[in-house]
Structures are given as C-alpha cells and as structure tokens.
Amino acid sequence: MKRFEGRVALVTGAGSGIGRAVALRLASEGASVFCVDLQRAAVEETAAQLRAAGGVAHAHACDVADEAAVRACIAACLGTFGRIDHLSNMAGILRFDHFHEITLADFRRVVDVNLVGTFLMCREAIPHLLASGGNIVNAASTSALAGLPWGGAYSASKGAVLAMTRTIAIEYGRAGLRANCVCPGDIATPMSAAPRLPEDADRRWLARCSSLNGPRGPEVVAGVIAMLASDDGAHINGEDIRVDGATLS
Ligand SMILES: NC(=O)c1ccc[n+]([C@@H]2O[C@H](COP(=O)([O-])OP(=O)(O)OC[C@H]3O[C@@H](n4cnc5c(N)ncnc54)[C@H](O)[C@@H]3O)[C@@H](O)[C@H]2O)c1
C-alpha cells in the first residue's frame, strides 16, 4: 500500500540533491508533489522525472528567502492541488570561510536562505498543515550538533533551524501538527561535490569532521524523511534524526 496516496507534499530545493530525492521518493509512494526551487530549469526537470515515473508533480520557481514569493508559492500549491499535507524544507546553501573573514553580506545570505527561508515556508504552510493534520521536515545538518570547520554561517543557520523546529513541534503538537529535522552528514550532492574552501584549508580534516565512511547518496536521507512524513512517524515530533553513519557517535 502506498503511504502518501491522496496526499500533497511541497518540497523545496527540489531541483537538486536531497530535495530531488525526497520529491522522487514521496511521488513513488503516491504523493502529488509540488516541487519548488530557485532554479526553474532544474525544478522543471525534477517534475518531468516524477511524471515520467508515473507520478503527479508540478514545478514552481521561488526564492524561499523572499516573503512575497513564498506567499505566492503556497497559494500556487493550494491552487494546483487544493491542500498541503507535508512540507519538506530542503532548499539551502553552504559556503566555507575562515570565521574571522566571513563578510556580513555572506553571513546574512546563508541565514536568509537556510533559516529565514525555512521560517517563511513553515509560517505560511502551518495554517494549511493544521487543516490537513500534516507535518514538516526541515533540513538541519550534523553541523547543527557539532562544529564544522569554516562553516560558521552555515552551522549557525542549521542550529537555529533545529531550535525553531522543536518550537514548532511543541507549539502545534497538541493541534496535531508534527515538525522534525533530519541532520545529514556528508551526502553526495552538488552542494558537497566540490566545496570551495579557504586556500589553506585541510580537506582531510573537513572530511573527517563530516563523514566516517565516505558520503552516501541522497536517497538515504529521502527514506528517513518519507518515514517521518508518513503515518509510520505518527508519534515522532520535535525530533532530529542524524543520517550520518555514526560520524558524530
Ligand atoms: N549534501 C550534504 O552533505 C548535506 C549535509 C547536511 C545537510 N544538508 C542540507 O540538505 C539540504 C539539501 O542539500 P543538497 O545537498 O541537496 O544541496 P543541493 O545544492 O544539491 O540542493 C539545494 C537546492 O536548493 C536550491 N536553493 C538554493 N537557494 C534557494 C533559494 N533561495 N530558494 C529556493 N531554492 C534554493 C538550489 O537551487 C538547489 O537546487 C540543504 O538544506 C543542505 O544544507 C546537505
């Protein structure tokens, strides 16, 4: 039996990596997926892949850090599919800088996309998720739980996503809405493929901090998100699940 038959999932960052894998996984289990990304061509490609596999999908281009665009995005999802049962916030950006060299503009852009974008999507979707008895999964990171060298802005944004998600869980849990985080370690996606590190950075040290046995594919995260989004996760709320192959253990 398909776990998401009759349900609508909105997935941000669906044009690449983990977001695309989540969209594919949820569609394969029967969800109608509203695929959102900054990159129009990439998100249209994802929606085409879902449809080619027999799924129901719609592509929508949106900057999650733009309040008006997020409002329009939620309205477009409701206009297309009539409801929202699940929100996966996977849109994100990563940059590496020596902490003492991070510019204010760079820090703000990372926080804007990773934290403010997640906040805006959650805020706008929550009334509709309350109506459907739905749930949220946000992308945090192992860097929300332990330090990541040169990832000062990124880890700050992910730690805040984790704290914000717990608050959503406790504030709305009694009303039937669940909100959880995944904390992936090193996952093989375009984000992690060729990180631009400071010139004198030790790549082996970074690899040791983010991965015990090498990166895994994005489908290992998508499977966990599908569990959290489904009724199998019915009593999991305010949780953060590490998907890091024991890297932080
Ligand atoms: N890859 C990893 O090792 C890893 C580890 C831990 C956490 N994460 C988190 O998982 C999530 C997905 O990462 P990924 O590895 O798939 O990265 P990715 O770069 O492959 O995909 C991220 C997607 O987000 C989109 N995006 C970026 N800015 C956006 C914006 N302002 N509005 C809308 N979309 C935007 C990009 O266009 C891209 O398609 C991110 O939040 C990331 O921080 C990734």
The ligand as an ORCA input file, in Angstrom:
! r2SCAN-3c Opt
* xyz 0 1
  N      24.779     17.420      0.955
  C      25.108     17.340      2.231
  O      26.161     16.769      2.584
  C      24.206     17.928      3.293
  C      24.501     17.641      4.625
  C      23.706     18.179      5.634
  C      22.621     18.971      5.309
  N      22.347     19.238      4.010
  C      21.203     20.105      3.731
  O      20.279     19.424      2.911
  C      19.600     20.359      2.077
  C      19.740     19.923      0.630
  O      21.118     19.993      0.288
  P      21.717     19.305     -1.012
  O      22.954     18.659     -0.615
  O      20.643     18.566     -1.712
  O      22.137     20.625     -1.833
  P      21.978     20.978     -3.395
  O      22.840     22.163     -3.598
  O      22.187     19.774     -4.230
  O      20.444     21.401     -3.489
  C      19.965     22.561     -2.871
  C      18.862     23.139     -3.722
  O      18.362     24.309     -3.044
  C      18.099     25.274     -4.040
  N      18.127     26.621     -3.462
  C      19.212     27.316     -3.039
  N      18.845     28.541     -2.638
  C      17.498     28.618     -2.788
  C      16.544     29.618     -2.553
  N      16.901     30.828     -2.070
  N      15.242     29.368     -2.834
  C      14.874     28.159     -3.332
  N      15.745     27.167     -3.589
  C      17.038     27.390     -3.321
  C      19.210     25.108     -5.065
  O      18.866     25.695     -6.309
  C      19.339     23.597     -5.108
  O      18.536     23.046     -6.114
  C      20.228     21.725      2.351
  O      19.437     22.426      3.288
  C      21.551     21.361      2.962
  O      22.041     22.381      3.805
  C      23.113     18.729      2.989
*
